[in-house]
């Protein structure tokens, strides 16, 4: 097999995981990742400011329920993307943030754009790592996908020194991981479900409060079916908005005032 660079290995792993869109400002830290997208069939949107890239990846992920990628330059580029990453973090949106960092040989002697990026993104990411071995880039990229999309979703961050992003290796020497995440969903405790049903059945003014978890779990049909079977109004918040239309007889709107009169919710 032919030699490939580190950026290609990252993007190939993400493409096999279902990633179809990347948002970026092309620069020295991400060129190899962006360049690989043409061969891999990933749509690239080049914007004018890194904040826009993060917001657009957030929006794409919300609508498709598939992680989108933000590929930016390190240090100042990453700082510029902060508002968009923060919004994704607060809303539990599983975007994947990628960048490079200053070269290893220039550490502590003034190499440009060498800062502690992991510590920088710690408050606004669910998971963050640096990869120091080109052969392990697929492993780290697959971990990023798994951490972003399983459990409570959220943005993740992966970087690597320029020597790793630009370095080359035989593609066969960096195997692609498979079967590294589950598609199953967590199940509730049967005893607690029975208790909840008993409370709802005996309530005079029950209300269902649906949030983003319904959307990310692909559970909108189950929510509609349950609400109509039980004839319980539904207040839809955040990413659940629209699952029950606000003009539906069971639609309780978006504002929390509808919960004030409920005796069970």
Backbone as CSV, one residue per row, in Angstrom:
resi,resn,N_x,N_y,N_z,CA_x,CA_y,CA_z,C_x,C_y,C_z
1,UNK,0.838,-1.196,0.000,0.000,0.000,0.000,0.877,1.253,0.000
2,UNK,0.330,2.336,-0.508,1.086,3.580,-0.613,1.218,4.258,0.739
3,UNK,2.205,5.149,0.843,2.359,5.934,2.047,1.293,7.029,2.103
4,UNK,0.811,7.316,3.298,-0.162,8.387,3.508,0.309,9.215,4.695
5,UNK,-0.195,10.443,4.771,0.200,11.294,5.892,-0.787,11.167,7.053
6,UNK,-0.431,11.775,8.176,-1.252,11.668,9.365,-2.630,12.276,9.215
7,UNK,-2.712,13.389,8.507,-4.010,14.011,8.298,-4.966,13.107,7.554
8,UNK,-4.446,12.395,6.570,-5.278,11.455,5.817,-5.798,10.338,6.724
9,UNK,-4.945,9.823,7.594,-5.362,8.737,8.490,-6.503,9.177,9.405
10,UNK,-6.412,10.396,9.911,-7.488,10.906,10.764,-8.794,10.973,9.989
11,UNK,-8.741,11.584,8.813,-9.971,11.807,8.064,-10.548,10.508,7.503
12,UNK,-9.701,9.565,7.134,-10.222,8.280,6.668,-10.993,7.579,7.787
13,UNK,-10.448,7.626,8.991,-11.142,7.021,10.125,-12.492,7.681,10.356
14,UNK,-12.521,9.007,10.294,-13.771,9.729,10.518,-14.767,9.478,9.388
15,UNK,-14.272,9.375,8.156,-15.190,9.105,7.041,-15.834,7.730,7.200
16,UNK,-15.064,6.751,7.614,-15.626,5.417,7.822,-16.615,5.394,8.979
17,UNK,-16.497,6.376,9.873,-17.440,6.478,10.989,-18.704,7.244,10.612
18,UNK,-18.782,7.747,9.380,-19.978,8.442,8.926,-19.859,9.935,8.777
19,UNK,-18.690,10.505,9.038,-18.509,11.951,8.894,-18.568,12.334,7.418
20,UNK,-19.339,13.358,7.093,-19.492,13.796,5.701,-19.142,15.263,5.487
21,UNK,-19.001,16.057,6.562,-18.773,17.490,6.410,-17.679,17.975,7.350
22,UNK,-16.836,18.862,6.817,-15.766,19.482,7.584,-15.828,20.984,7.368
23,UNK,-15.684,21.748,8.447,-15.719,23.208,8.402,-14.370,23.725,8.876
24,UNK,-13.842,24.718,8.171,-12.436,25.035,8.383,-12.068,26.433,7.923
25,UNK,-10.917,26.898,8.385,-10.081,27.870,7.684,-8.767,27.133,7.455
26,UNK,-8.401,26.968,6.208,-7.221,26.159,5.892,-5.962,26.870,6.364
27,UNK,-5.100,26.118,7.044,-3.856,26.688,7.547,-2.786,25.619,7.671
28,UNK,-1.683,26.003,8.238,-0.555,25.091,8.327,-0.780,23.892,9.220
29,UNK,-1.662,24.020,10.212,-1.887,22.928,11.144,-2.928,21.922,10.662
30,UNK,-3.725,22.292,9.673,-4.803,21.390,9.269,-4.810,21.076,7.775
31,UNK,-3.814,21.561,7.032,-3.845,21.409,5.575,-3.983,19.954,5.165
32,UNK,-3.218,19.061,5.794,-3.250,17.647,5.393,-4.625,17.024,5.632
33,UNK,-5.306,17.438,6.690,-6.647,16.922,6.962,-7.643,17.419,5.914
34,UNK,-7.569,18.704,5.610,-8.483,19.274,4.619,-8.200,18.691,3.241
35,UNK,-6.945,18.553,2.895,-6.565,18.023,1.587,-7.074,16.601,1.385
36,UNK,-7.119,15.804,2.450,-7.573,14.422,2.338,-9.060,14.314,2.031
37,UNK,-9.823,15.356,2.348,-11.275,15.278,2.203,-11.716,15.058,0.753
38,UNK,-10.985,15.631,-0.207,-11.369,15.478,-1.608,-11.332,14.013,-2.021
39,UNK,-10.301,13.298,-1.611,-10.193,11.884,-1.970,-11.193,11.024,-1.208
40,UNK,-11.606,11.475,-0.043,-12.471,10.664,0.810,-13.952,10.993,0.657
41,UNK,-14.289,11.988,-0.124,-15.693,12.336,-0.330,-16.309,13.116,0.820
42,UNK,-15.498,13.883,1.542,-15.995,14.717,2.631,-16.140,16.146,2.126
43,UNK,-17.293,16.737,2.323,-17.554,18.104,1.876,-16.848,19.104,2.785
44,UNK,-16.078,20.008,2.181,-15.317,21.014,2.933,-15.967,22.383,2.746
45,UNK,-16.215,23.072,3.854,-16.696,24.449,3.823,-15.641,25.326,4.477
46,UNK,-15.029,26.215,3.688,-13.973,27.106,4.169,-14.618,28.447,4.514
47,UNK,-14.465,28.884,5.761,-15.164,30.072,6.246,-14.175,31.207,6.483
48,UNK,-14.667,32.307,7.008,-13.824,33.493,7.216,-13.311,33.619,8.652
49,UNK,-13.897,32.873,9.570,-13.497,32.975,10.977,-13.776,31.634,11.636
50,UNK,-12.882,31.215,12.517,-13.014,29.898,13.145,-14.293,29.761,13.971
51,UNK,-14.773,30.861,14.526,-16.024,30.798,15.282,-17.164,30.326,14.375
52,UNK,-17.164,30.825,13.125,-18.190,30.396,12.174,-18.081,28.899,11.890
53,UNK,-16.852,28.410,11.761,-16.655,26.984,11.490,-17.268,26.131,12.590
54,UNK,-17.040,26.514,13.841,-17.580,25.740,14.955,-19.098,25.808,15.002
55,UNK,-19.668,26.999,14.794,-21.127,27.133,14.803,-21.758,26.335,13.658
56,UNK,-21.134,26.353,12.486,-21.697,25.631,11.342,-21.615,24.121,11.551
57,UNK,-20.524,23.644,12.138,-20.421,22.219,12.448,-21.472,21.818,13.471
58,UNK,-21.690,22.681,14.448,-22.734,22.452,15.449,-24.090,22.310,14.757
59,UNK,-24.424,23.253,13.879,-25.721,23.222,13.203,-25.869,21.974,12.338
60,UNK,-24.823,21.630,11.581,-24.898,20.441,10.733,-25.121,19.184,11.567
61,UNK,-24.434,19.091,12.696,-24.570,17.922,13.559,-25.969,17.830,14.153
62,UNK,-26.524,18.961,14.556,-27.878,18.948,15.126,-28.901,18.427,14.123
63,UNK,-28.780,18.837,12.861,-29.783,18.461,11.871,-29.601,17.043,11.354
64,UNK,-28.355,16.595,11.233,-28.105,15.267,10.655,-27.959,14.176,11.706
65,UNK,-27.674,14.563,12.950,-27.381,13.625,14.042,-26.147,12.773,13.734
66,UNK,-25.283,13.296,12.860,-23.977,12.708,12.574,-22.913,13.759,12.890
67,UNK,-21.825,13.376,13.569,-20.822,14.380,13.937,-20.220,15.071,12.712
68,UNK,-20.115,16.384,12.783,-19.375,17.155,11.799,-18.034,17.554,12.425
69,UNK,-17.089,17.940,11.566,-15.723,18.206,12.006,-15.402,19.691,11.891
70,UNK,-14.708,20.210,12.900,-14.106,21.535,12.847,-12.595,21.326,12.789
71,UNK,-11.962,21.706,11.689,-10.503,21.570,11.548,-9.905,22.966,11.450
72,UNK,-9.114,23.338,12.435,-8.635,24.714,12.542,-7.144,24.729,12.853
73,UNK,-6.540,25.886,12.717,-5.161,26.062,13.151,-5.099,26.054,14.675
74,UNK,-3.948,25.669,15.193,-3.766,25.640,16.629,-3.622,27.024,17.225
75,UNK,-3.612,27.083,18.555,-3.393,28.304,19.337,-4.412,29.391,18.987
76,UNK,-4.086,30.444,18.226,-5.077,31.495,17.998,-6.301,31.012,17.236
77,UNK,-6.120,30.087,16.299,-7.272,29.551,15.579,-8.210,28.820,16.515
78,UNK,-7.646,28.040,17.422,-8.456,27.319,18.397,-9.176,28.285,19.331
79,UNK,-8.471,29.310,19.777,-9.102,30.302,20.657,-10.266,30.981,19.943
80,UNK,-10.103,31.289,18.672,-11.184,31.921,17.916,-12.430,31.047,17.849
81,UNK,-12.253,29.734,17.870,-13.389,28.802,17.757,-14.109,28.597,19.080
82,UNK,-13.568,29.148,20.171,-14.111,28.877,21.493,-15.608,29.118,21.639
83,UNK,-16.153,30.262,21.182,-17.594,30.470,21.388,-18.448,29.360,20.767
84,UNK,-18.075,28.892,19.564,-18.844,27.834,18.923,-18.719,26.505,19.646
85,UNK,-17.510,26.193,20.119,-17.319,24.944,20.865,-18.086,24.992,22.175
86,UNK,-18.074,26.144,22.829,-18.790,26.302,24.096,-20.286,26.088,23.918
87,UNK,-20.865,26.637,22.850,-22.291,26.445,22.587,-22.591,24.960,22.390
88,UNK,-21.734,24.268,21.632,-21.930,22.829,21.419,-21.830,22.066,22.737
89,UNK,-20.910,22.486,23.598,-20.737,21.808,24.885,-21.974,21.990,25.761
90,UNK,-22.487,23.206,25.830,-23.664,23.462,26.659,-24.896,22.740,26.127
91,UNK,-24.937,22.494,24.826,-26.095,21.849,24.200,-25.879,20.365,23.945
92,UNK,-24.744,19.816,24.379,-24.420,18.395,24.203,-24.453,17.980,22.722
93,UNK,-23.773,18.754,21.889,-23.711,18.467,20.457,-22.368,17.802,20.143
94,UNK,-22.359,16.613,19.530,-21.116,15.853,19.342,-20.291,16.259,18.126
95,UNK,-19.748,17.480,18.145,-18.830,17.879,17.084,-17.424,17.377,17.413
96,UNK,-16.592,17.256,16.378,-15.211,16.795,16.538,-14.287,17.935,16.131
97,UNK,-13.466,18.398,17.064,-12.560,19.528,16.828,-11.153,18.976,16.631
98,UNK,-10.533,19.325,15.499,-9.205,18.826,15.152,-8.256,19.993,14.900
99,UNK,-7.025,19.831,15.319,-5.990,20.793,14.965,-4.619,20.161,15.170
100,UNK,-3.603,20.846,14.669,-2.236,20.457,14.968,-1.710,21.328,16.090
101,UNK,-0.449,21.172,16.365,0.214,22.025,17.344,1.667,22.204,16.933
102,UNK,2.352,23.096,17.600,3.739,23.369,17.256,4.598,22.114,17.248
103,UNK,5.659,22.143,16.481,6.508,20.958,16.318,7.137,20.534,17.640
104,UNK,7.384,19.248,17.774,8.010,18.720,18.991,9.443,19.215,19.139
105,UNK,10.155,19.346,18.036,11.560,19.753,18.134,11.713,21.202,18.577
106,UNK,10.644,21.982,18.449,10.731,23.375,18.834,10.146,23.689,20.193
107,UNK,9.749,22.658,20.935,9.144,22.894,22.239,10.113,23.588,23.192
108,UNK,9.587,24.576,23.878,10.319,25.305,24.909,11.492,26.122,24.381
109,UNK,11.573,26.306,23.071,12.596,27.209,22.519,11.958,28.246,21.598
110,UNK,10.639,28.468,21.805,9.983,29.558,21.109,9.296,29.210,19.813
111,UNK,9.003,27.913,19.581,8.284,27.564,18.364,6.909,28.244,18.369
112,UNK,6.483,28.697,17.200,5.230,29.435,17.096,4.033,28.527,17.369
113,UNK,3.054,29.056,18.054,1.769,28.405,18.303,1.918,27.093,19.065
114,UNK,2.739,27.090,20.077,2.878,25.929,20.951,2.360,26.306,22.331
115,UNK,1.125,25.913,22.611,0.525,26.173,23.920,-0.115,24.878,24.401
116,UNK,-0.516,24.853,25.657,-1.159,23.667,26.219,-2.626,23.662,25.789
117,UNK,-2.883,23.093,24.626,-4.230,23.136,24.069,-5.201,22.235,24.823
118,UNK,-4.724,21.132,25.357,-5.617,20.251,26.110,-6.170,20.961,27.339
119,UNK,-5.308,21.662,28.037,-5.767,22.393,29.212,-6.697,23.528,28.808
120,UNK,-6.428,24.113,27.670,-7.244,25.222,27.186,-8.685,24.786,26.931
121,UNK,-8.875,23.611,26.327,-10.227,23.168,25.958,-10.884,22.312,27.029
122,UNK,-10.192,22.068,28.117,-10.741,21.177,29.158,-12.144,21.580,29.611
123,UNK,-12.422,22.864,29.863,-13.758,23.207,30.387,-14.885,23.078,29.363
124,UNK,-14.556,22.968,28.061,-15.624,23.015,27.055,-15.637,21.794,26.136
125,UNK,-15.003,20.721,26.554,-15.025,19.490,25.764,-15.315,18.301,26.666
126,UNK,-15.938,17.298,26.097,-16.225,16.069,26.828,-14.986,15.191,26.944
127,UNK,-14.116,15.249,25.942,-12.925,14.383,25.862,-11.886,15.123,25.057
128,UNK,-10.594,14.954,25.428,-9.530,15.661,24.716,-8.237,14.853,24.809
129,UNK,-7.507,14.765,23.684,-6.271,13.996,23.662,-5.293,14.595,22.644
130,UNK,-3.982,14.294,22.868,-2.936,14.543,21.883,-2.363,13.194,21.474
131,UNK,-2.174,12.997,20.173,-1.571,11.763,19.672,-0.124,12.050,19.264
132,UNK,0.803,11.236,19.746,2.223,11.429,19.463,2.797,10.329,18.568
133,UNK,1.954,9.465,18.024,2.411,8.353,17.182,1.524,8.290,15.949
134,UNK,2.105,8.475,14.775,1.304,8.511,13.550,0.516,7.223,13.344
135,UNK,1.075,6.085,13.748,0.383,4.807,13.549,-0.852,4.673,14.428
136,UNK,-0.930,5.475,15.477,-2.079,5.399,16.383,-3.152,6.439,16.084
137,UNK,-2.952,7.248,15.045,-3.952,8.265,14.729,-5.340,7.672,14.468
138,UNK,-5.475,6.558,13.719,-6.813,5.979,13.572,-7.426,5.565,14.904
139,UNK,-6.610,5.039,15.797,-7.101,4.658,17.121,-7.649,5.876,17.862
140,UNK,-6.894,6.969,17.853,-7.338,8.167,18.563,-8.557,8.796,17.896
141,UNK,-8.586,8.792,16.567,-9.744,9.360,15.865,-11.004,8.551,16.153
142,UNK,-10.876,7.231,16.228,-12.040,6.402,16.546,-12.497,6.626,17.985
143,UNK,-11.544,6.834,18.896,-11.916,7.154,20.273,-12.688,8.476,20.324
144,UNK,-12.265,9.437,19.514,-12.950,10.724,19.480,-14.412,10.548,19.070
145,UNK,-14.642,9.732,18.035,-16.014,9.485,17.584,-16.822,8.809,18.687
146,UNK,-16.233,7.794,19.294,-16.959,7.059,20.341,-17.315,7.963,21.514
147,UNK,-16.358,8.755,21.962,-16.611,9.616,23.112,-17.621,10.708,22.788
148,UNK,-17.592,11.216,21.556,-18.518,12.278,21.171,-19.958,11.789,21.119
149,UNK,-20.166,10.548,20.708,-21.508,10.091,20.349,-22.149,9.140,21.334
150,UNK,-21.416,8.589,22.277,-22.010,7.635,23.206,-22.270,8.290,24.553
151,UNK,-23.211,7.700,25.295,-23.587,8.306,26.562,-24.192,9.677,26.325
152,UNK,-23.840,10.624,27.177,-24.279,12.005,26.963,-23.345,12.627,25.939
153,UNK,-23.838,12.980,24.747,-22.945,13.453,23.681,-22.340,14.819,24.007
154,UNK,-21.305,15.163,23.243,-20.672,16.458,23.433,-19.458,16.607,22.544
155,UNK,-18.909,17.817,22.443,-17.741,18.052,21.593,-16.492,17.386,22.153
156,UNK,-15.641,16.915,21.251,-14.364,16.309,21.627,-13.254,17.001,20.858
157,UNK,-12.014,16.821,21.344,-10.879,17.537,20.774,-9.704,16.584,20.592
158,UNK,-9.096,16.644,19.410,-7.903,15.837,19.131,-6.886,16.708,18.413
159,UNK,-5.643,16.697,18.914,-4.568,17.378,18.202,-3.352,16.470,18.130
160,UNK,-2.351,16.905,17.382,-1.100,16.170,17.225,-0.036,17.156,16.759
161,UNK,1.225,16.937,17.126,2.293,17.807,16.634,2.397,17.756,15.111
162,UNK,2.967,18.804,14.547,3.076,18.874,13.093,3.811,17.676,12.506
163,UNK,4.818,17.155,13.211,5.548,15.994,12.694,4.634,14.789,12.511
164,UNK,3.601,14.689,13.337,2.666,13.568,13.256,1.629,13.822,12.161
165,UNK,1.125,15.048,12.081,0.124,15.378,11.056,0.719,15.269,9.657
166,UNK,1.952,15.748,9.482,2.576,15.780,8.157,3.383,14.527,7.843
167,UNK,3.730,13.758,8.862,4.540,12.558,8.652,3.827,11.541,7.775
168,UNK,4.603,10.625,7.208,4.040,9.609,6.323,4.372,8.212,6.829
169,UNK,3.458,7.289,6.516,3.605,5.908,6.938,2.844,5.032,5.942
170,UNK,3.276,3.793,5.816,2.510,2.855,4.999,1.108,2.715,5.600
171,UNK,0.096,2.840,4.765,-1.272,2.814,5.277,-1.574,1.523,6.041
172,UNK,-0.986,0.423,5.605,-1.227,-0.857,6.270,-0.630,-0.909,7.672
173,UNK,0.321,-0.008,7.969,0.953,0.006,9.289,0.119,0.745,10.321
174,UNK,-0.972,1.388,9.880,-1.862,2.115,10.790,-3.282,1.615,10.573
175,UNK,-3.610,0.428,11.078,-4.902,-0.204,10.785,-6.084,0.596,11.301
176,UNK,-7.186,0.533,10.550,-8.413,1.205,10.930,-9.159,0.383,11.979
177,UNK,-9.553,0.981,13.093,-10.347,0.253,14.093,-11.755,-0.044,13.578
178,UNK,-12.333,-1.117,14.051,-13.711,-1.478,13.723,-14.416,-1.938,14.991
179,UNK,-15.739,-1.822,15.003,-16.553,-2.296,16.133,-16.102,-1.669,17.454
180,UNK,-15.819,-0.382,17.414,-15.319,0.287,18.612,-16.382,1.090,19.349
181,UNK,-17.620,1.074,18.868,-18.694,1.751,19.588,-19.982,0.973,19.408
182,UNK,-20.849,1.073,20.374,-22.096,0.336,20.337,-23.222,1.206,19.796
183,UNK,-24.156,0.571,19.120,-25.329,1.293,18.634,-26.515,1.117,19.578
184,UNK,-26.339,0.333,20.630,-27.438,0.086,21.555,-27.662,1.286,22.460
185,UNK,-28.872,1.382,22.997,-29.220,2.469,23.894,-29.432,1.932,25.304
186,UNK,-29.197,2.776,26.276,-29.395,2.368,27.665,-30.882,2.133,27.937
187,UNK,-31.173,1.154,28.755,-32.558,0.838,29.108,-32.819,1.252,30.550
188,UNK,-34.045,1.694,30.785,-34.415,2.096,32.135,-34.647,0.905,33.044
189,UNK,-34.574,1.159,34.320,-34.859,0.137,35.320,-36.344,-0.231,35.242
190,UNK,-36.693,-1.496,34.996,-38.109,-1.888,34.861,-38.957,-1.500,36.066
191,UNK,-38.401,-1.610,37.265,-39.166,-1.261,38.460,-39.481,0.231,38.494
192,UNK,-38.505,1.055,38.093,-38.728,2.504,38.089,-39.686,2.912,36.969
193,UNK,-39.619,2.214,35.838,-40.562,2.493,34.744,-41.987,2.191,35.195
194,UNK,-42.153,1.062,35.887,-43.480,0.692,36.392,-43.981,1.730,37.383
195,UNK,-43.086,2.202,38.242,-43.473,3.225,39.219,-43.875,4.522,38.523
196,UNK,-43.125,4.899,37.485,-43.448,6.122,36.739,-44.802,6.006,36.061
197,UNK,-45.092,4.850,35.474,-46.388,4.646,34.811,-47.533,4.725,35.810
198,UNK,-47.319,4.195,37.011,-48.344,4.258,38.041,-48.626,5.710,38.433
199,UNK,-47.568,6.497,38.572,-47.733,7.915,38.915,-48.473,8.667,37.810
200,UNK,-48.105,8.394,36.562,-48.752,9.087,35.448,-50.225,8.688,35.332
201,UNK,-50.510,7.408,35.540,-51.884,6.932,35.409,-52.789,7.530,36.486
202,UNK,-52.231,7.830,37.650,-53.038,8.368,38.752,-53.038,9.894,38.788
203,UNK,-52.262,10.528,37.894,-52.156,11.984,37.910,-53.401,12.637,37.351
204,UNK,-53.701,13.824,37.863,-54.811,14.615,37.338,-54.357,15.528,36.203
205,UNK,-53.136,16.030,36.300,-52.619,16.959,35.293,-51.171,16.571,34.941
206,UNK,-50.973,15.409,34.307,-49.600,14.983,33.970,-49.029,15.788,32.810
207,UNK,-47.719,15.853,32.745,-47.025,16.561,31.672,-45.723,15.829,31.366
208,UNK,-45.432,15.646,30.085,-44.146,15.100,29.652,-43.237,16.266,29.273
209,UNK,-42.046,16.300,29.835,-41.035,17.296,29.466,-39.981,16.565,28.643
210,UNK,-39.933,16.853,27.349,-38.999,16.185,26.430,-37.836,17.113,26.126
211,UNK,-36.619,16.575,26.199,-35.430,17.368,25.931,-34.582,16.793,24.817
212,UNK,-33.336,17.254,24.724,-32.456,16.883,23.625,-32.169,15.389,23.556
213,UNK,-32.233,14.704,24.705,-31.957,13.271,24.700,-32.876,12.495,23.794
214,UNK,-34.118,12.978,23.642,-35.054,12.311,22.731,-34.532,12.370,21.295
215,UNK,-34.007,13.531,20.917,-33.504,13.720,19.551,-32.266,12.878,19.289
216,UNK,-31.280,12.966,20.188,-30.035,12.238,19.962,-30.238,10.722,20.042
217,UNK,-31.272,10.275,20.751,-31.552,8.842,20.861,-32.457,8.330,19.748
218,UNK,-32.858,9.205,18.824,-33.758,8.816,17.733,-35.064,8.243,18.293
219,UNK,-35.556,8.845,19.372,-36.730,8.298,20.056,-37.983,9.137,19.827
220,UNK,-38.000,9.954,18.777,-39.146,10.835,18.576,-40.442,10.066,18.289
221,UNK,-40.358,8.972,17.532,-41.571,8.204,17.240,-42.141,7.560,18.500
222,UNK,-41.248,7.049,19.349,-41.700,6.443,20.604,-42.353,7.484,21.513
223,UNK,-41.787,8.703,21.532,-42.383,9.764,22.340,-43.792,10.091,21.850
224,UNK,-43.948,10.264,20.547,-45.278,10.584,20.003,-46.278,9.470,20.327
225,UNK,-45.850,8.234,20.113,-46.746,7.105,20.347,-47.182,7.040,21.814
226,UNK,-46.219,7.223,22.731,-46.544,7.161,24.157,-47.463,8.303,24.564
227,UNK,-47.170,9.518,24.091,-47.989,10.669,24.462,-49.419,10.506,23.966
228,UNK,-49.595,9.996,22.777,-50.943,9.845,22.224,-51.686,8.684,22.873
229,UNK,-50.948,7.627,23.207,-51.577,6.511,23.900,-52.085,6.938,25.269
230,UNK,-51.269,7.698,25.992,-51.620,8.123,27.357,-52.389,9.448,27.386
231,UNK,-52.434,10.139,26.234,-53.086,11.449,26.145,-52.508,12.427,27.169
232,UNK,-51.160,12.519,27.154,-50.452,13.422,28.053,-49.827,14.553,27.237
233,UNK,-50.036,15.800,27.603,-49.388,16.913,26.892,-47.865,16.820,26.990
234,UNK,-47.197,17.388,25.975,-45.736,17.316,25.907,-45.168,18.721,25.757
235,UNK,-44.272,19.097,26.668,-43.512,20.334,26.530,-42.153,19.959,25.935
236,UNK,-41.832,20.495,24.776,-40.598,20.145,24.061,-39.563,21.245,24.246
237,UNK,-38.415,20.862,24.795,-37.343,21.807,25.057,-36.133,21.491,24.186
238,UNK,-35.350,22.526,23.873,-34.066,22.371,23.189,-34.228,21.575,21.888
239,UNK,-33.440,20.496,21.709,-33.476,19.773,20.441,-34.736,18.940,20.253
240,UNK,-35.581,18.856,21.253,-36.854,18.140,21.100,-37.936,19.016,20.479
241,UNK,-37.677,20.299,20.330,-38.701,21.194,19.762,-39.100,20.728,18.372
242,UNK,-40.404,20.659,18.149,-40.918,20.228,16.854,-41.286,18.764,16.809
243,UNK,-40.813,17.958,17.758,-41.195,16.539,17.764,-42.696,16.415,17.981
244,UNK,-43.220,17.214,18.897,-44.667,17.412,19.016,-44.931,18.849,18.610
245,UNK,-45.632,19.042,17.524,-45.870,20.399,17.029,-46.602,21.235,18.073
246,UNK,-46.287,22.516,18.121,-46.883,23.378,19.136,-48.360,23.636,18.880
247,UNK,-48.849,23.337,17.660,-50.282,23.460,17.409,-50.990,22.104,17.485
248,UNK,-50.258,21.074,17.885,-50.849,19.760,18.127,-51.704,19.829,19.402
249,UNK,-52.815,19.113,19.463,-53.623,19.125,20.688,-52.842,18.744,21.939
250,UNK,-51.773,17.948,21.779,-50.954,17.551,22.921,-49.705,18.426,23.080
251,UNK,-49.537,19.410,22.215,-48.374,20.284,22.307,-48.523,21.277,23.450
252,UNK,-47.571,21.262,24.391,-47.611,22.182,25.539,-46.620,23.318,25.372
253,UNK,-46.116,23.493,24.141,-45.240,24.613,23.880,-43.820,24.400,24.365
254,UNK,-43.093,25.512,24.457,-41.682,25.512,24.787,-41.401,26.141,26.147
255,UNK,-42.195,27.136,26.509,-41.942,27.881,27.737,-42.278,27.040,28.971
256,UNK,-41.455,27.128,30.010,-41.659,26.278,31.195,-42.894,26.613,32.012
257,UNK,-43.589,27.699,31.668,-44.796,28.045,32.435,-45.850,26.947,32.363
258,UNK,-45.813,26.131,31.301,-46.800,25.056,31.164,-46.639,23.997,32.234
259,UNK,-45.458,23.938,32.855,-45.241,22.950,33.897,-45.808,23.373,35.244
260,UNK,-46.180,24.636,35.379,-46.592,25.150,36.684,-47.844,24.445,37.212
261,UNK,-48.741,24.068,36.299,-49.981,23.445,36.756,-49.952,21.943,36.792
262,UNK,-48.824,21.322,36.445,-48.751,19.857,36.388,-48.577,19.285,37.796
263,UNK,-49.244,18.143,38.048,-49.023,17.481,39.325,-48.014,16.335,39.216
264,UNK,-47.762,15.848,37.993,-46.719,14.842,37.740,-46.079,15.179,36.404
265,UNK,-44.758,15.257,36.364,-44.075,15.461,35.082,-42.682,14.862,35.154
